[in-house]
Amino acid sequence: MRTKAQCTNEERREAVLEVRAAGEATEALADKYGVHHETLWRWDHAEDRIKDAQGLSRKKKKIRKVKRGVKLRFPGLESRLLEWFTDMRKNKSMCE
């Protein structure tokens, strides 16, 4: 379970600078920021994205992953199937 709120991009940037100064992601730096040392390593490798997220045009302070599902092969069929399910749920007497 998470004990600390997500770090802001500014905190991530500071952590990356400290990691680069130290030469590696250490346990002490990880404890300072309340994250795992592998997370510091990922932040170091994602520095360009963090810089872009800090731009003036950005309103959000955190980087959010975009999760995209599998593209539908038959979108028309999927929508008709969803309609069928909703109709069957509305008319449960037809299902029995």
Secondary structure, DSSP 8 states (H G I E B T S, - for coil): ---S----HHHHHHHHHHHHHHSS--HHHHHHHTS-HHHHHHHHHTHHHHHHHTSTT---SS----------S-HHHHHHHHHHHHHHHHTHHHH-
